[in-house]
Amino acid sequence: MSLNTELMAEYQAVKEDKRAERKKEQQIDWHEPILFDDYKLPPFPVHVFPGWLRNYVEGVAESTQTPIDASGMASISVLSTALTKRFYVHLTGEWSESLNTYTILALPPGNRKSSVFKALQEPITHYEKEERKRLAMEVSEQKAKRKTKQKRLEHLEKEYAKNGDQTTLNEIFALTNEIEEQKIFSLPRLITEDVTPEKLADLMADNNEKMALLSAEGGRIFSIMAGRYASDGKANLEIFLKGFSGDYCAVDRMGREAKILNEPALTIGLFVQPHVVQDVPASFQERGLMPRFLYSFPRSLVGQRKITPQTVDVNVKNQYILNVKKLLSMEVTEAVQLTLLDNARQAEEALRGVIEKMFLEGGELAEMKEWGSKLVHKLSQRGRNNVRWLSTHLYTIHTIQAWLNQMWVLCTKVYGEYPRHKYKRHKKLHQMWVIWVKIKGEKMRMMRT
């Protein structure tokens, strides 16, 4: 009995040891949980802006007591409005990118979003008003002449119907050609807000195929995109998708002349409440609309704001208004090509190589190709922030490094705020953050070399 007891005890001891080993192998080393509200965000990279713009962005943020992200994101939309169709970035071969951007800044109510938006948009609205006033007489005169020709044409058609005279017919042909060849002028428009997709196409057709959709209450725009005014209630995203990439777009409507846009260039700059981005229809993501946007979800300053903040310096404001109007009034017969210098091209190509590998199976972008494929487009667009380089038409390595830094900060900000809302989005944006950490590492490597 004693031998059996000893053997059983030895067996039980071995059994316990193996159980302990298996338990140790399966044990997960849990780290201390990180609360959704416990995060640190990098500051918005205003240093990439030229001095006159940086000073105004910082001044508006101080005077309105809002996150600097608000005025920073609005300034990106302002520059996009001013420079689109005037410049473009040539990357390789037939591959070029326009300078128009889609941006979203999300803040809860009570954060003075409208005040910030109005301050940054001011030179655009002033310039548009001045141009409409300056051209009003010319446009009216042109319309009167055209109307007179159309009346004359109607009269000739009636005459020809009565007598069939060949001379009358020849005059009809000549007058018809004259009317059709006459360039139609309209009062210029730079920005719009609460607009249907069909009306947006009309505005773009009348304004060199470009338009800026800017709003401090951007939630309404998403409602319209989702089919708010559509007779069938279905989303109509074509103009918003093609206006980003510059793809050919034809808008056909019964009883009205078709609108043909060969290279549309749309700028979208929206201030919204965070729930607006959460609640967009799934089709917006599936069709590729949402990946086209740059996002910023800064922390609200409500409760920590100064009661009597410093106002924007008058000279700083005047310089901002003057420079934006100069950009808006630039006359170019055709868009100017911006080219990368050799060192900048090497840096840009190295970055594209890093991103491309992420698309492989098992890579960080394998399940996020729709977002990742827009990274290089967004990178090339960052050049509008460095307005002082536009005069040389060349991008340097420092330009590329500035773009990388700004893009990384914006995506890190999204990661910091957005996870609090929905787990699936948290998981996806965590992946985005990891990707940008790697891209940031590549940027540092390129700077060392």
Residue pairs with C-beta under 8 A, 6 or more apart in sequence:
36 419
36 420
36 426
37 420
39 416
39 417
40 416
41 298
41 299
41 412
41 413
41 416
41 417
42 409
42 412
42 413
43 68
43 409
44 67
44 68
44 69
44 72
44 296
44 298
44 409
44 413
45 402
45 405
45 406
45 409
46 54
46 57
46 58
46 68
46 72
47 54
48 382
48 385
48 386
48 402
48 403
48 405
48 406
49 57
49 72
49 75
49 385
50 386
50 387
50 388
52 316
52 319
52 320
52 323
53 75
53 79
53 320
53 323
53 385
53 387
55 313
55 316
55 319
55 320
56 71
56 75
56 312
56 316
56 317
56 319
56 320
57 68
57 71
57 72
57 75
58 68
58 71
59 311
59 312
59 313
59 316
59 317
60 66
60 71
60 116
60 119
60 120
60 312
61 67
61 68
61 70
61 71
61 72
61 116
62 309
62 310
62 312
63 309
63 310
63 311
63 312
64 70
64 71
64 112
64 115
64 116
64 119
64 309
65 112
65 301
65 305
65 306
65 309
66 107
66 111
66 112
66 113
66 115
66 116
66 301
67 107
67 111
67 298
67 299
67 300
67 301
68 298
69 105
69 296
69 298
69 413
70 105
70 107
70 111
70 113
70 116
70 271
70 298
71 116
71 119
71 120
72 296
73 103
73 104
73 105
73 269
73 294
73 296
74 105
74 116
74 117
74 120
74 121
74 269
74 271
75 120
76 101
76 103
76 269
76 294
76 384
76 385
77 101
77 103
77 120
77 212
77 214
77 267
77 268
77 269
78 120
78 121
78 123
78 124
78 269
78 324
79 99
79 327
79 384
79 385
79 387
80 99
80 100
80 101
80 212
80 267
80 269
80 381
80 384
81 124
81 190
81 191
81 212
81 214
81 267
81 269
81 328
82 124
82 324
82 327
82 328
83 99
83 327
83 384
83 387
83 390
84 98
84 99
84 100
84 210
84 212
84 265
84 267
85 98
85 208
85 209
85 210
85 265
85 335
86 99
86 327
86 330
86 332
86 335
86 336
87 99
87 335
87 336
87 337
87 338
87 383
87 384
87 390
88 96
88 97
88 98
88 99
88 335
88 336
88 337
88 338
89 96
89 97
89 98
89 99
89 337
89 338
89 340
89 380
89 381
89 383
89 395
90 96
90 337
90 338
90 339
90 340
91 97
91 340
91 348
91 376
91 380
96 337
97 376
97 377
97 380
97 381
98 246
98 265
98 381
99 381
99 383
99 384
100 210
100 243
100 244
100 265
100 266
100 267
100 381
101 267
101 268
101 269
101 294
101 378
101 381
101 384
102 244
102 266
102 267
102 268
102 269
102 292
102 293
102 294
103 268
103 269
103 270
103 293
103 294
103 295
103 296
104 218
104 270
104 271
104 272
104 277
104 293
104 294
104 295
104 296
105 113
105 270
105 271
105 272
105 295
105 296
105 298
106 271
106 272
106 273
106 274
106 276
106 277
106 295
106 296
106 297
106 417
107 113
107 271
107 273
107 274
107 298
107 300
108 273
108 274
108 300
108 302
109 273
110 300
110 302
111 300
111 301
111 302
113 216
113 271
114 216
114 217
114 271
116 216
116 271
117 214
117 215
117 216
117 271
118 216
119 312
121 191
121 214
122 321
123 320
123 321
123 324
123 325
123 328
124 190
124 191
124 212
124 214
124 324
124 328
125 191
126 321
126 325
127 190
127 324
127 325
127 328
127 329
128 188
128 189
128 190
128 191
131 187
131 188
132 187
132 188
135 185
135 187
135 188
136 187
138 185
139 185
139 186
139 187
142 184
142 185
146 179
146 182
146 184
149 175
149 178
149 179
150 179
152 175
153 172
153 175
153 176
153 179
156 168
156 171
156 172
156 175
157 172
159 165
159 168
160 168
160 169
160 172
184 206
186 206
186 207
188 207
189 203
189 206
189 207
189 211
190 207
190 211
190 212
190 328
191 211
191 212
191 213
191 214
192 199
192 200
192 203
192 211
192 212
192 213
192 214
193 213
193 214
193 215
193 221
194 215
194 220
194 221
194 224
195 203
195 213
195 224
196 224
196 229
197 224
197 225
197 236
197 237
197 238
197 239
197 240
197 251
198 251
198 253
200 211
200 213
200 239
200 266
201 239
201 249
201 251
201 259
201 261
202 259
203 211
204 210
204 211
204 239
204 243
204 259
204 261
204 264
204 266
205 259
205 260
205 261
209 261
209 262
209 263
209 264
209 265
210 264
210 265
210 266
210 267
211 243
211 266
211 267
212 266
212 267
212 268
212 269
213 221
213 266
213 267
213 268
213 269
213 270
214 267
214 268
214 269
214 270
215 221
215 269
215 270
215 271
216 271
217 271
217 272
218 270
218 271
218 272
218 276
219 272
219 273
219 276
221 268
221 270
222 272
222 276
222 280
222 284
225 235
225 236
225 237
225 240
225 284
225 289
226 235
226 280
226 281
226 284
227 233
227 234
227 235
227 236
230 236
235 281
235 283
235 284
237 283
237 284
237 287
237 289
238 249
238 251
239 249
239 251
239 261
239 264
239 266
240 266
240 268
240 289
241 247
241 287
241 288
241 289
241 292
242 248
242 249
242 261
242 264
243 249
243 264
243 265
243 266
244 266
244 292
246 263
246 264
246 265
247 264
248 260
248 261
248 262
248 263
249 260
249 261
249 264
250 258
250 259
250 260
250 261
251 258
251 259
251 261
252 258
268 293
274 297
274 417
274 418
274 421
277 290
277 295
277 418
278 421
278 422
278 425
280 290
284 290
285 291
285 370
288 370
291 370
291 371
291 373
291 374
292 374
294 378
294 410
295 410
295 411
295 413
295 414
295 418
296 410
296 413
296 414
297 413
297 414
297 416
297 417
297 418
298 413
298 417
299 417
323 387
327 387
336 390
336 393
337 393
338 383
338 390
338 393
338 394
338 395
339 393
339 394
339 395
340 348
340 394
340 395
340 400
341 394
341 395
341 396
341 397
343 396
343 397
344 395
344 396
344 397
344 399
344 400
346 397
347 397
347 400
347 401
347 446
348 379
348 380
348 400
350 442
350 446
351 376
351 379
351 400
351 404
351 439
351 442
351 443
351 446
352 376
354 438
354 439
354 442
355 365
355 372
355 375
355 376
355 439
357 363
358 364
358 365
358 366
358 372
358 435
358 438
359 365
359 366
359 369
359 372
360 366
364 431
364 434
364 435
364 438
365 371
365 372
365 435
367 431
368 428
368 431
368 432
371 432
372 435
375 407
378 407
379 400
379 403
379 404
379 407
380 403
382 399
382 402
382 403
382 406
382 407
383 389
383 390
383 395
383 399
383 403
385 402
385 403
385 406
386 395
386 399
386 402
389 395
389 396
389 399
397 446
401 443
401 446
401 447
404 439
404 440
404 443
405 443
407 436
407 439
408 436
408 439
408 440
408 443
411 432
411 433
411 435
411 436
412 433
412 436
414 429
414 432
415 429
415 430
415 432
415 433
415 436
418 425
418 426
418 429
419 425
419 426
419 429
419 430
420 426
